[in-house]
Amino acid sequence: MILPGGHVILQGVVYQGVSITYLPSALTAGGCANCDNIFNVSVTKSQVIPIISVDYVSPTQYKFAIKFDFGGLTGLFAFTFMIRINNQFSPYFTAADMQQVKTITIDPATLAKV
């Protein structure tokens, strides 16, 4: 199960925490080399399309940070994104896991700035 966490602005970049309740041992073996690619994240509504990256937070258990980099723009506009498990990992997850889609709206005007 995909579990969204908190979000924050750090030096003009929005970070969204997310975790997953389970990662198959076939993916975590060898230091979780492919874990940064587990999620497919796409912005569905925004005035500006950011550069998106996902980082596995090692050595935590199944926690990730999604980074939305708007190229230094500091405007306060809300955006919406979707997160799901990347289809290339479907052999490792159940059909129910693969059907999960979380839609999240972030309004930077309400976030703590660090």
N, C-alpha and C positions, 0 to 999 in steps of 0.2 A: 504494500500500500504506500502511495506517495503521500507524504505529510509536509505541507508547507509550514515554514517557521516564520521568524521575524524578518524584517527588512530595515535597512538603514542607508543613509547617504554618507559616503566617505570620500572626501575630496572631489565632489561632483559626480561620483559614480554610485549607482544604486546597486546594492547587494541584497539578494533574497536568499534566506536560508531554506533548505529543503532536506528532508531525510526520506529514506525508504526503509520499510520494516524488515526487508530481507534482501540479501544479495547471495546468489548461489556461489558455492565454494569454487566452482570452475572459473568464476569471474574474479574472485578475491585472491586466488592463488598467485604467487609471484609479486605481491605488493599492489594488487589491484590496478595494473597498468592500463586497463581499458575503462576504468571507472569514470573518468572524465567524460566519456562518451555515452554513458548509460541513458541520459535524458535527452529528449528532443524538446527544445524550448523555442517557441515562436511568438513574436509580438503580433497581436491581432488588431490592436488599436493604439495609435500614437501619432502625435504631430511630427515626431522625428523618429526614424528607425535607428535603434542602437546597435552597436556591436555586442553580441552575446557570447559569453563563455561560461562553462560550467567546470568547477574544480571540486574534486573529491577532497574532503578535509581529512587528511591522514594524520594521525592514526585513529580517528573516531570510528564509531561503528555506524556506517551507512549515512553519514552526513555530508552535505554538499553546499557549495556557495555558487549561486548564479549571479553573474556580473553583467549589468546593463550599462554600457559605456556610451554616453550620448555625445562623445567628442568634445567634452568641455563645456557644453551648453548647460547653463544653470537655471534655465527657465523652470517654472513650477507648473508642469502639466502632467496630468494623470496619463497612465498607459496601462494596457491590458495585455496579458500574455497567457499562453497555454503551455503546460508541461505534461509530458507523457514519457513512457519508456520508449527508447529508440527501437524501431522495428528490427534492426540488425541483431538485437539480443532476444528476439522472440523464442529461440530454442531453449532459453534458460528460464523462462517465466511462463505462468499459466495464461490461458486466454483471458481470464478475468483481469489479471495484472496488466496485460497488454491493452485492454479496453479502457483502463483508467485515464481520464483526462482531467486535470485541474486547471481551472481558469481563475486567474488572480488579477485584480486591479490594484495598482499602487499609485497613490497620490503623494508625490514628493513634498507637497505643502504640509503634510501631516507627519512627516518622518523626522526623527532625530538627526541632526547634522553633526558629523564628527570631523 
